[in-house]
């Protein structure tokens, strides 16, 4: 019996090892050309803004609550490619994902530093002008109904919400005001949006509803009734 338990433990550990592996920048880049890849930058949002691999999502591995919440929006059955600055955080994140049931996790050995040392390019790295609070207030007062979408292209749940938001706004012929959750800091503070995505519905310039995180289509519909 003891031998069977030991064997089962070894099988479990072997499965986790197979689910995650680290590769060179060249192999990592080659893997990214496959269809259906989910690319995850596990550095902080501030690090991400200094430059990231193109099409990456972002979830800060040092913020355990945020990380766990954001990776719930990923598909466990599709490959996930992870990276950080030098490989320490991404290695730990890869193990976490494998332990959570992700079947194929690839870690960039050496992280962004190794990527850049190989002459490979990063996207971003330039800060766009912030939306001012006065511009925001003017925008939300410009229509009878308007939906504010506080999010970011690199946020996994934000990206997951895109088709739902599009279906709802197309259905209701509703204007959307996009607030960049990684850039429009003054507006986020003014409206007390502490999480992304956050959705705020205005009627005649007055806030009538808000919710953060994943929102079902029916929840949006009910908010306008």
VOPAGU-2260 file (C-alpha; in pm, 1 decimal, decimal comma):
REM VOPAGU-2260
SITE   aa  ch    i         X         Y         Z
SITE  UNK   A    0       0,0       0,0       0,0
SITE  UNK   A    1     282,1     237,0      94,2
SITE  UNK   A    2     452,8     165,1    -237,7
SITE  UNK   A    3     131,8     245,7    -426,0
SITE  UNK   A    4      98,5     581,0    -249,3
SITE  UNK   A    5     461,6     665,4    -324,2
SITE  UNK   A    6     411,0     570,3    -689,3
SITE  UNK   A    7      98,8     789,0    -711,2
SITE  UNK   A    8     288,1    1085,3    -566,4
SITE  UNK   A    9     569,9    1035,1    -815,5
SITE  UNK   A   10     320,9    1019,5   -1103,0
SITE  UNK   A   11     162,8    1345,0    -984,2
SITE  UNK   A   12     501,0    1517,8    -963,8
SITE  UNK   A   13     596,3    1387,8   -1306,9
SITE  UNK   A   14     271,1    1522,7   -1451,6
SITE  UNK   A   15     341,3    1868,8   -1310,5
SITE  UNK   A   16     694,5    1860,0   -1453,4
SITE  UNK   A   17     559,9    1769,5   -1797,7
SITE  UNK   A   18     298,8    2047,2   -1780,2
SITE  UNK   A   19     564,2    2317,7   -1737,0
SITE  UNK   A   20     906,4    2374,0   -1891,3
SITE  UNK   A   21    1152,6    2658,5   -1952,0
SITE  UNK   A   22    1290,4    2738,1   -2296,4
SITE  UNK   A   23    1536,0    2978,4   -2461,0
SITE  UNK   A   24    1420,5    3309,0   -2614,9
SITE  UNK   A   25    1445,9    3158,5   -2964,1
SITE  UNK   A   26    1228,1    2861,4   -2872,2
SITE  UNK   A   27     987,9    3087,5   -2684,5
SITE  UNK   A   28     952,0    3316,0   -2987,7
SITE  UNK   A   29     900,5    3017,7   -3217,0
SITE  UNK   A   30     631,7    2880,1   -2986,2
SITE  UNK   A   31     444,8    3210,3   -2990,7
SITE  UNK   A   32     380,7    3164,9   -3363,1
SITE  UNK   A   33     145,0    2876,0   -3291,4
SITE  UNK   A   34    -231,0    2945,9   -3300,1
SITE  UNK   A   35    -418,1    2976,5   -2971,9
SITE  UNK   A   36    -121,2    3076,4   -2754,0
SITE  UNK   A   37    -197,2    3268,2   -2433,8
SITE  UNK   A   38      96,7    3496,4   -2349,9
SITE  UNK   A   39     121,8    3614,0   -1989,1
SITE  UNK   A   40     355,0    3879,1   -1846,6
SITE  UNK   A   41     373,0    3817,4   -1469,9
SITE  UNK   A   42     557,9    4140,9   -1384,1
SITE  UNK   A   43     397,6    4442,9   -1219,4
SITE  UNK   A   44     185,3    4683,8   -1424,0
SITE  UNK   A   45     459,8    4944,1   -1390,9
SITE  UNK   A   46     720,4    4704,9   -1534,5
SITE  UNK   A   47     480,2    4606,9   -1811,1
SITE  UNK   A   48     447,5    4969,7   -1921,3
SITE  UNK   A   49     822,9    4994,7   -1976,9
SITE  UNK   A   50     790,9    4744,2   -2264,0
SITE  UNK   A   51     643,2    4396,5   -2311,3
SITE  UNK   A   52     631,8    4115,1   -2563,3
SITE  UNK   A   53     367,3    4189,7   -2824,7
SITE  UNK   A   54      11,4    4070,0   -2745,9
SITE  UNK   A   55      94,8    3984,5   -2383,8
SITE  UNK   A   56    -163,0    3983,9   -2108,5
SITE  UNK   A   57     -50,9    4102,6   -1763,9
SITE  UNK   A   58    -104,8    3960,7   -1414,8
SITE  UNK   A   59     126,8    4058,0   -1128,1
SITE  UNK   A   60     252,6    3737,8    -965,7
SITE  UNK   A   61     360,1    3930,0    -652,9
SITE  UNK   A   62      -5,6    4025,7    -597,5
SITE  UNK   A   63    -145,3    3680,9    -522,9
SITE  UNK   A   64    -512,6    3783,8    -513,1
SITE  UNK   A   65    -492,5    3974,5    -842,6
SITE  UNK   A   66    -295,6    3697,5   -1010,1
SITE  UNK   A   67    -537,8    3423,0    -907,6
SITE  UNK   A   68    -834,3    3630,5   -1022,9
SITE  UNK   A   69    -687,2    3719,6   -1360,1
SITE  UNK   A   70    -565,8    3373,0   -1458,0
SITE  UNK   A   71    -919,6    3241,1   -1406,0
SITE  UNK   A   72    -994,5    3405,1   -1740,1
SITE  UNK   A   73    -738,6    3187,3   -1918,6
SITE  UNK   A   74    -818,3    2854,1   -2083,4
SITE  UNK   A   75    -649,5    2568,7   -1897,1
SITE  UNK   A   76    -651,0    2351,9   -2207,4
SITE  UNK   A   77    -463,1    2597,4   -2430,2
SITE  UNK   A   78     -87,0    2663,8   -2409,9
SITE  UNK   A   79      24,6    2943,7   -2177,2
SITE  UNK   A   80     359,1    3117,1   -2228,9
SITE  UNK   A   81     481,7    3311,7   -1925,0
SITE  UNK   A   82     769,8    3549,6   -1864,8
SITE  UNK   A   83     900,8    3806,8   -1617,3
SITE  UNK   A   84    1217,3    4017,4   -1591,3
SITE  UNK   A   85    1481,7    3747,8   -1533,5
SITE  UNK   A   86    1286,5    3422,3   -1492,0
SITE  UNK   A   87    1235,1    3387,4   -1116,2
SITE  UNK   A   88     873,1    3498,0   -1090,5
SITE  UNK   A   89     771,9    3332,8   -1416,2
SITE  UNK   A   90     919,3    3001,1   -1301,0
SITE  UNK   A   91     710,6    3018,0    -983,2
SITE  UNK   A   92     406,6    3132,6   -1182,6
SITE  UNK   A   93     449,5    2842,0   -1426,7
SITE  UNK   A   94     450,4    2597,1   -1137,4
SITE  UNK   A   95     141,3    2761,7    -989,8
SITE  UNK   A   96     -42,4    2734,1   -1322,4
SITE  UNK   A   97      55,8    2369,3   -1363,3
SITE  UNK   A   98     -64,5    2298,4   -1008,3
SITE  UNK   A   99    -395,9    2465,9   -1097,4
SITE  UNK   A  100    -449,1    2225,7   -1385,6
SITE  UNK   A  101    -306,0    2414,9   -1684,4
SITE  UNK   A  102    -190,1    2143,7   -1918,4
SITE  UNK   A  103      86,3    2319,8   -2115,8
SITE  UNK   A  104     290,2    2600,9   -1957,7
SITE  UNK   A  105     610,5    2736,3   -2112,5
SITE  UNK   A  106     843,9    2968,7   -1921,5
SITE  UNK   A  107    1088,5    3211,3   -2087,1
SITE  UNK   A  108    1429,7    3124,6   -1944,1
SITE  UNK   A  109    1609,6    3445,0   -1843,4
SITE  UNK   A  110    1299,8    3656,9   -1892,3
SITE  UNK   A  111    1287,1    3995,2   -2063,7
SITE  UNK   A  112    1659,0    4049,0   -2007,1
SITE  UNK   A  113    1746,4    3736,8   -2206,6
SITE  UNK   A  114    1488,9    3831,7   -2471,7
SITE  UNK   A  115    1647,6    4175,2   -2518,5
SITE  UNK   A  116    2001,4    4031,3   -2509,8
SITE  UNK   A  117    1906,0    3820,4   -2811,7
SITE  UNK   A  118    1807,0    4139,3   -2995,6
SITE  UNK   A  119    1435,3    4066,9   -2979,9
SITE  UNK   A  120    1196,0    4362,3   -2967,6
SITE  UNK   A  121     940,7    4471,5   -2709,4
SITE  UNK   A  122     613,0    4653,2   -2769,6
SITE  UNK   A  123     488,7    4956,8   -2576,2
SITE  UNK   A  124     723,5    5150,7   -2356,9
SITE  UNK   A  125     572,1    5488,3   -2445,4
SITE  UNK   A  126     326,5    5659,7   -2213,0
SITE  UNK   A  127      16,9    5804,2   -2378,3
SITE  UNK   A  128    -132,8    6130,9   -2245,9
SITE  UNK   A  129    -378,7    6075,9   -1962,3
SITE  UNK   A  130    -749,2    6145,0   -1997,0
SITE  UNK   A  131    -829,0    6441,7   -1772,3
SITE  UNK   A  132   -1108,9    6428,4   -1515,9
SITE  UNK   A  133   -1279,5    6723,2   -1688,8
SITE  UNK   A  134   -1273,2    6536,8   -2022,5
SITE  UNK   A  135   -1422,0    6234,3   -1850,8
SITE  UNK   A  136   -1702,0    6435,5   -1688,8
SITE  UNK   A  137   -1782,2    6603,4   -2019,1
SITE  UNK   A  138   -1796,0    6267,5   -2197,1
SITE  UNK   A  139   -2030,8    6097,5   -1948,1
SITE  UNK   A  140   -2265,2    6396,1   -1964,9
SITE  UNK   A  141   -2275,6    6396,8   -2344,6
SITE  UNK   A  142   -2531,2    6115,1   -2389,6
SITE  UNK   A  143   -2849,7    6000,5   -2220,4
SITE  UNK   A  144   -2688,7    5660,7   -2157,5
SITE  UNK   A  145   -2317,2    5580,5   -2165,1
SITE  UNK   A  146   -2115,1    5281,4   -2045,4
SITE  UNK   A  147   -1770,6    5345,2   -1900,0
SITE  UNK   A  148   -1531,3    5054,9   -1947,7
SITE  UNK   A  149   -1227,4    5083,5   -1720,2
SITE  UNK   A  150    -988,0    4819,7   -1849,2
SITE  UNK   A  151    -672,8    4742,5   -2042,7
SITE  UNK   A  152    -577,9    4532,4   -2343,6
SITE  UNK   A  153    -327,1    4340,1   -2129,9
SITE  UNK   A  154    -581,0    4244,3   -1859,0
SITE  UNK   A  155    -710,9    3884,9   -1906,0
SITE  UNK   A  156   -1064,9    3940,7   -1768,1
SITE  UNK   A  157   -1088,6    4269,0   -1962,3
SITE  UNK   A  158   -1012,8    4085,8   -2284,9
SITE  UNK   A  159   -1259,7    3811,5   -2193,7
SITE  UNK   A  160   -1530,2    4075,8   -2144,4
SITE  UNK   A  161   -1481,5    4240,9   -2486,4
SITE  UNK   A  162   -1736,7    4030,2   -2681,0
SITE  UNK   A  163   -1994,3    4065,7   -2401,4
SITE  UNK   A  164   -1952,7    4443,8   -2392,1
SITE  UNK   A  165   -1976,0    4461,8   -2771,8
SITE  UNK   A  166   -2292,4    4252,2   -2780,2
SITE  UNK   A  167   -2457,1    4463,3   -2509,5
SITE  UNK   A  168   -2361,4    4801,8   -2654,8
SITE  UNK   A  169   -2455,8    4696,9   -3009,3
SITE  UNK   A  170   -2788,3    4568,7   -2882,6
SITE  UNK   A  171   -2867,6    4889,3   -2692,2
SITE  UNK   A  172   -2692,7    5121,3   -2941,0
SITE  UNK   A  173   -2496,0    5247,3   -2645,3
SITE  UNK   A  174   -2188,9    5468,4   -2642,9
SITE  UNK   A  175   -1879,1    5338,0   -2463,3
SITE  UNK   A  176   -1614,5    5547,4   -2291,8
SITE  UNK   A  177   -1293,2    5347,7   -2258,5
SITE  UNK   A  178   -1071,7    5439,9   -1964,8
SITE  UNK   A  179    -719,6    5295,6   -1983,8
SITE  UNK   A  180    -663,7    5114,6   -1655,0
SITE  UNK   A  181    -288,2    5131,0   -1697,9
SITE  UNK   A  182    -268,0    5497,6   -1790,4
SITE  UNK   A  183    -568,3    5712,0   -1689,8
SITE  UNK   A  184    -478,4    5711,8   -1322,5
SITE  UNK   A  185    -637,2    6048,7   -1234,0
SITE  UNK   A  186    -974,7    5939,7   -1372,0
SITE  UNK   A  187    -954,3    5602,1   -1196,3
SITE  UNK   A  188    -891,5    5778,1    -865,2
SITE  UNK   A  189   -1174,5    6024,5    -927,3
SITE  UNK   A  190   -1430,8    5750,4    -995,3
SITE  UNK   A  191   -1281,8    5514,9    -732,9
SITE  UNK   A  192   -1219,8    5234,2    -982,1
SITE  UNK   A  193    -979,9    5016,6    -784,0
SITE  UNK   A  194   -1007,5    4703,2    -998,6
SITE  UNK   A  195   -1006,6    4629,4   -1369,5
SITE  UNK   A  196   -1227,8    4570,9   -1542,9
SITE  UNK   A  197   -1479,8    4806,1   -1382,7
SITE  UNK   A  198   -1799,2    4898,0   -1566,5
SITE  UNK   A  199   -1999,5    5209,6   -1479,6
SITE  UNK   A  200   -2333,2    5296,6   -1638,4
SITE  UNK   A  201   -2441,3    5661,2   -1653,8
SITE  UNK   A  202   -2784,1    5802,9   -1730,2
SITE  UNK   A  203   -2809,8    6177,3   -1795,6
SITE  UNK   A  204   -2461,9    6223,1   -1650,8
SITE  UNK   A  205   -2541,8    6041,1   -1325,0
SITE  UNK   A  206   -2395,7    5707,1   -1221,1
SITE  UNK   A  207   -2677,4    5451,8   -1190,2
SITE  UNK   A  208   -2488,4    5120,2   -1177,7
SITE  UNK   A  209   -2139,8    4973,2   -1154,0
SITE  UNK   A  210   -1971,2    4638,5   -1122,6
SITE  UNK   A  211   -1611,6    4513,5   -1129,9
SITE  UNK   A  212   -1481,6    4186,4   -1272,6
SITE  UNK   A  213   -1670,5    3949,0   -1500,2
SITE  UNK   A  214   -2024,1    4067,1   -1583,1
SITE  UNK   A  215   -2288,1    3852,2   -1750,7
SITE  UNK   A  216   -2480,4    3993,7   -2046,3
SITE  UNK   A  217   -2808,2    3972,2   -1854,4
SITE  UNK   A  218   -2659,1    4181,1   -1571,4
SITE  UNK   A  219   -2589,0    4460,1   -1819,1
SITE  UNK   A  220   -2941,6    4434,5   -1955,9
SITE  UNK   A  221   -3100,8    4453,5   -1611,4
SITE  UNK   A  222   -2892,6    4760,2   -1527,0
SITE  UNK   A  223   -3074,1    4957,6   -1799,5
SITE  UNK   A  224   -3426,0    4854,8   -1699,8
